Amino acid sequence: MIETKLTRRRFIKGLAAAGAAGAGGALAYGSLFERLDYELTETDIFIRDLPPSFDGFRVAQVSDVHHSSLVSADEVRRVVALANSARCDLVALTGDYTTASRKYVEPCAEILAGLAAPHGVWAVLGNHDHHTDPLLTRQALKSRGINLLDNANTRLRRGGDELQLAGVGDWSWVDADWGRAFAGVDRARPSLLLSHQPSVFDRPETEGVSLILSGHTHGGQVNLPVIGAPVSHLNEFKYVRGRFERGTTQLFVTRGTGTIGVPLRLGARPEVAVLRLRRAA
């Protein structure tokens, strides 16, 4: 007779084997499918005193492309095509165009030059752009018609109304110059801020900004059941993804599109975020 009694040891070994198989399957899914499963999301952002002409103004946010040996040129082209398909009024690039190698800077900028919007393409640099070559990255973007908000600001005009748009440097590379970024900006009027790092949400300098657009976190890149994103326990990744609010200031953190470390996303699909500005009641 065949012994069918399930001992405690056999039960634990079976659970371990099932867990290993499940983990292996999840990793394969995250590597082969989810990291390439780009999503176009749309979120309404209600802003107090938003000028009437900007009610319904749509911003496509592209972030953390990370063109590298892990993220091919074809993948970057897919991101550009997805962003353009939304036909937004403006495109905001919030940094980390490459990861570590200078050889990817020019090709990435060439592809990003395909982005188009009536109110332009505006960009800031991320920490990996500084690690790679900030001067080369700036030059590559500028030479292809992408507007850099390098600790600077501008005014968008639509139907006789104005909306303030600013960009700040990456604080982790001591590149943030708040005085220059907000020179002439009226905090009593609606304003948008591009900042690669979402942690600026906690800084007093951003008080009164209507909306901060950030990336950097990749949405955690890996989100586990119950536990969530392991990186969220780090202060730098306090704001992992989505919308946050503090007083009259809002923060939106996109999951971005690329990967670093390993070609894997799990529970954090790559995202091109479309933000529709609405007048708050």
Backbone torsions as a table, in degrees:
resi	resn	phi	psi	omega
1	MET	NA	137.5	179.9
2	ILE	-79.8	130.4	-179.7
3	GLU	-73.6	120.3	-178.4
4	THR	-112.8	2.2	-179.2
5	LYS	-64.2	130.5	-178.4
6	LEU	-93.6	105.9	179.3
7	THR	-80.1	162.7	179.7
8	ARG	-60.8	-40.7	-179.4
9	ARG	-63.5	-45.0	179.9
10	ARG	-65.1	-36.8	178.6
11	PHE	-62.9	-45.6	180.0
12	ILE	-65.0	-40.5	178.1
13	LYS	-63.1	-38.0	178.9
14	GLY	-66.2	-40.9	177.3
15	LEU	-62.9	-41.7	179.9
16	ALA	-62.7	-43.5	179.9
17	ALA	-64.6	-41.8	179.0
18	ALA	-65.0	-40.2	178.5
19	GLY	-63.0	-42.6	179.4
20	ALA	-63.9	-41.3	179.6
21	ALA	-65.6	-41.5	178.9
22	GLY	-63.6	-42.9	179.5
23	ALA	-64.1	-41.8	179.0
24	GLY	-63.2	-40.3	178.4
25	GLY	-65.6	-40.7	179.2
26	ALA	-64.2	-42.0	179.3
27	LEU	-64.4	-41.1	178.7
28	ALA	-63.8	-42.5	178.2
29	TYR	-62.0	-46.1	-178.5
30	GLY	-64.5	-33.1	-177.3
31	SER	-82.9	-42.4	-172.5
32	LEU	-90.7	-26.6	-172.9
33	PHE	-121.3	-59.2	-169.8
34	GLU	-63.1	-37.8	-178.0
35	ARG	-66.5	-16.4	178.4
36	LEU	-107.2	3.1	-175.8
37	ASP	-93.7	73.5	-175.6
38	TYR	-65.2	139.5	-178.2
39	GLU	-123.2	135.5	174.0
40	LEU	-101.6	110.1	-178.0
41	THR	-104.8	156.8	177.6
42	GLU	-133.9	127.9	-177.3
43	THR	-130.6	132.2	174.2
44	ASP	-84.2	130.3	176.9
45	ILE	-117.5	115.5	-178.7
46	PHE	-90.8	124.9	-175.2
47	ILE	-122.2	128.9	179.1
48	ARG	-66.5	134.2	176.8
49	ASP	63.3	22.8	175.4
50	LEU	-60.1	128.7	179.5
51	PRO	-55.3	139.6	-176.3
52	PRO	-51.5	-39.2	-177.4
53	SER	-66.4	-19.6	-179.0
54	PHE	-98.1	3.0	175.1
55	ASP	-68.4	116.8	-175.7
56	GLY	96.8	-1.3	178.5
57	PHE	-61.9	130.0	-173.8
58	ARG	-113.7	131.1	-179.6
59	VAL	-116.1	125.1	173.2
60	ALA	-93.8	120.3	-179.7
61	GLN	-103.2	120.2	177.4
62	VAL	-114.9	129.5	-175.3
63	SER	-147.8	154.6	171.1
64	ASP	52.8	50.9	177.9
65	VAL	-64.6	-41.0	175.7
66	HIS	53.0	50.7	174.9
67	HIS	-59.2	124.0	-173.7
68	SER	-167.8	-168.7	176.4
69	SER	-66.1	-19.4	179.0
70	LEU	-91.3	-22.7	-177.1
71	VAL	-126.1	107.8	-173.3
72	SER	-75.4	166.3	175.9
73	ALA	-61.8	-35.8	179.3
74	ASP	-63.4	-36.4	178.2
75	GLU	-67.2	-39.0	177.7
76	VAL	-64.7	-38.9	177.2
77	ARG	-62.7	-37.6	177.5
78	ARG	-62.5	-40.0	179.2
79	VAL	-62.7	-45.9	179.6
80	VAL	-61.6	-44.4	179.8
81	ALA	-62.8	-39.3	-180.0
82	LEU	-66.3	-43.8	178.8
83	ALA	-63.1	-43.3	-179.9
84	ASN	-66.6	-30.7	-178.6
85	SER	-64.6	-22.6	-179.8
86	ALA	-77.0	-15.9	179.0
87	ARG	50.2	54.8	-178.6
88	CYS	-82.4	168.2	180.0
89	ASP	-79.5	-26.0	-177.3
90	LEU	-152.0	148.6	174.5
91	VAL	-114.2	129.1	177.4
92	ALA	-112.1	122.7	177.2
93	LEU	-104.9	121.0	-174.5
94	THR	-112.8	38.9	163.6
95	GLY	95.2	172.9	-177.9
96	ASP	59.1	66.6	-179.4
97	TYR	-81.6	-30.6	174.1
98	THR	-130.3	-179.4	-176.8
99	THR	-109.9	-53.8	-175.5
100	ALA	-152.1	-14.4	-173.7
101	SER	-110.0	131.8	-178.3
102	ARG	-64.4	-24.5	-174.7
103	LYS	-67.6	-15.4	-179.8
104	TYR	-93.8	-10.3	-173.4
105	VAL	-64.0	-55.9	-178.1
106	GLU	-62.6	-47.5	178.5
107	PRO	-59.6	-38.3	179.3
108	CYS	-65.7	-45.6	179.2
109	ALA	-61.3	-38.2	179.0
110	GLU	-61.1	-41.3	178.9
111	ILE	-71.0	-43.5	-179.7
112	LEU	-63.6	-22.0	177.1
113	ALA	-63.3	-16.1	177.9
114	GLY	-76.8	-10.1	176.5
115	LEU	-67.4	141.3	-177.3
116	ALA	-144.4	139.7	176.3
117	ALA	-160.5	145.4	-176.9
118	PRO	-55.8	-34.9	-178.7
119	HIS	-100.6	16.9	170.9
120	GLY	91.7	172.6	176.7
121	VAL	-113.7	122.2	-174.7
122	TRP	-121.2	141.1	-170.8
123	ALA	-140.6	154.5	166.3
124	VAL	-129.3	164.2	178.7
125	LEU	-93.1	156.5	176.4
126	GLY	-111.0	178.6	-177.6
127	ASN	-62.7	-36.8	179.9
128	HIS	-71.8	-28.1	175.5
129	ASP	-66.1	-36.6	176.0
130	HIS	-69.6	-38.1	179.0
131	HIS	-65.4	-36.7	-178.4
132	THR	-76.8	-67.8	178.5
133	ASP	-176.9	95.4	-176.2
134	PRO	-63.6	-38.3	-178.8
135	LEU	-66.0	-44.7	178.6
136	LEU	-64.0	-40.4	-179.3
137	THR	-64.8	-45.2	178.0
138	ARG	-59.3	-47.5	-178.0
139	GLN	-62.4	-42.4	-178.0
140	ALA	-64.4	-40.6	179.8
141	LEU	-70.5	-48.0	-178.5
142	LYS	-60.4	-42.0	-176.4
143	SER	-66.4	-13.8	179.9
144	ARG	-109.6	19.9	172.6
145	GLY	81.5	11.7	177.1
146	ILE	-89.5	127.8	-175.9
147	ASN	-82.0	123.7	179.5
148	LEU	-95.5	127.0	172.9
149	LEU	-100.5	73.3	-175.0
150	ASP	-86.8	85.1	-172.1
151	ASN	53.6	55.1	-175.3
152	ALA	-150.4	172.3	177.5
153	ASN	-146.6	165.6	179.8
154	THR	-147.8	177.2	176.9
155	ARG	-124.6	128.0	175.5
156	LEU	-90.2	138.1	-177.8
157	ARG	-121.0	133.6	-179.1
158	ARG	-152.4	121.2	176.5
159	GLY	56.0	32.9	-180.0
160	GLY	88.3	-6.9	178.5
161	ASP	-102.2	163.4	179.1
162	GLU	-127.8	147.6	173.9
163	LEU	-133.5	128.7	-178.0
164	GLN	-81.9	134.8	179.4
165	LEU	-130.2	124.2	-178.2
166	ALA	-127.5	161.9	175.6
167	GLY	-140.9	141.5	-178.9
168	VAL	-123.4	147.5	-179.9
169	GLY	-69.3	166.7	-177.3
170	ASP	-73.6	117.1	-174.4
171	TRP	-66.7	-26.9	-177.4
172	SER	-68.1	-16.0	175.9
173	TRP	-110.9	21.1	-180.0
174	VAL	52.7	40.1	-177.3
175	ASP	-106.4	-0.8	-178.7
176	ALA	-82.5	120.0	176.4
177	ASP	-120.5	92.1	-173.9
178	TRP	-64.6	-35.4	179.6
179	GLY	-60.2	-46.2	178.5
180	ARG	-70.2	-41.1	-176.5
181	ALA	-60.7	-38.0	-175.4
182	PHE	-108.3	13.9	179.6
183	ALA	-59.7	118.6	178.8
184	GLY	84.8	-1.9	179.8
185	VAL	-80.9	131.8	179.1
186	ASP	-94.7	107.6	-177.0
187	ARG	-66.8	-15.4	179.1
188	ALA	-79.0	-12.0	179.4
189	ARG	-110.4	155.5	-177.4
190	PRO	-57.6	139.6	-179.1
191	SER	-149.2	149.3	174.5
192	LEU	-115.3	145.5	178.6
193	LEU	-129.8	127.9	172.2
194	LEU	-94.5	124.3	178.2
195	SER	-145.5	121.3	-179.9
196	HIS	-56.9	-41.7	-175.2
197	GLN	-91.0	120.3	179.2
198	PRO	-71.7	-15.0	-178.3
199	SER	-65.5	-13.0	176.5
200	VAL	-65.4	-14.7	177.8
201	PHE	-57.2	-29.0	-178.5
202	ASP	-88.2	-5.5	-176.2
203	ARG	-85.3	142.8	-179.4
204	PRO	-63.1	-24.0	-178.1
205	GLU	-64.7	-22.3	-177.5
206	THR	-93.4	1.6	179.7
207	GLU	-62.1	131.5	179.7
208	GLY	94.3	-13.3	175.6
209	VAL	-70.0	134.1	-176.9
210	SER	-68.5	-46.0	-175.5
211	LEU	-149.0	128.8	174.7
212	ILE	-106.6	130.0	176.1
213	LEU	-107.9	123.3	-176.4
214	SER	-136.8	166.7	174.8
215	GLY	-132.8	-122.3	171.0
216	HIS	78.9	-39.2	-169.3
217	THR	-87.6	-17.8	-174.0
218	HIS	60.1	21.7	-176.7
219	GLY	66.0	19.6	-175.2
220	GLY	97.1	-24.3	-175.7
221	GLN	65.7	-39.7	174.0
222	VAL	-131.2	120.8	176.2
223	ASN	-120.0	122.7	-176.1
224	LEU	-102.4	149.3	177.0
225	PRO	-56.6	139.7	178.7
226	VAL	70.2	-51.8	-176.2
227	ILE	-71.2	-37.6	-174.6
228	GLY	83.2	-149.4	-179.2
229	ALA	-85.7	117.6	179.7
230	PRO	-55.8	-34.2	-176.9
231	VAL	-70.3	-14.5	-178.2
232	SER	-66.4	-13.8	178.2
233	HIS	-79.7	-9.9	175.8
234	LEU	-88.9	138.0	-176.3
235	ASN	-59.3	-34.1	-179.6
236	GLU	-62.8	-25.1	-177.7
237	PHE	-113.6	34.2	-179.6
238	LYS	-60.7	-38.4	178.6
239	TYR	-107.7	99.5	-170.0
240	VAL	-83.2	-45.3	-178.0
241	ARG	-166.3	155.1	176.0
242	GLY	92.9	-163.7	-173.9
243	ARG	-102.1	139.1	177.0
244	PHE	-131.4	155.8	-175.6
245	GLU	-139.5	136.5	175.1
246	ARG	-143.3	107.6	-175.8
247	GLY	62.2	-125.9	179.7
248	THR	-95.0	2.9	-178.7
249	THR	-102.0	134.5	177.0
250	GLN	-118.8	152.4	177.3
251	LEU	-127.7	134.1	171.4
252	PHE	-121.9	125.1	-179.8
253	VAL	-112.8	115.6	178.8
254	THR	-83.8	153.4	176.3
255	ARG	-74.3	-13.1	-179.1
256	GLY	67.9	-172.3	-173.7
257	THR	-124.7	-23.9	-173.4
258	GLY	-95.9	-173.5	177.3
259	THR	-137.7	155.4	170.8
260	ILE	-133.1	160.2	178.7
261	GLY	80.7	-69.8	178.4
262	VAL	-135.5	147.8	179.2
263	PRO	-76.8	73.5	-171.1
264	LEU	-149.4	135.3	167.5
265	ARG	-135.1	135.8	-178.2
266	LEU	-141.5	114.8	-177.3
267	GLY	71.2	19.6	-179.1
268	ALA	-150.7	67.8	-176.6
269	ARG	-55.7	143.1	175.2
270	PRO	-61.4	140.3	-169.1
271	GLU	-136.3	134.3	160.9
272	VAL	-104.4	115.7	-174.2
273	ALA	-94.9	131.3	173.7
274	VAL	-108.0	122.1	-179.2
275	LEU	-110.3	120.7	179.2
276	ARG	-101.9	116.4	-178.7
277	LEU	-78.2	133.9	-179.9
278	ARG	-131.2	148.5	176.6
279	ARG	-73.8	125.5	177.6
280	ALA	-75.0	141.3	-179.5
281	ALA	-67.1	NA	NA
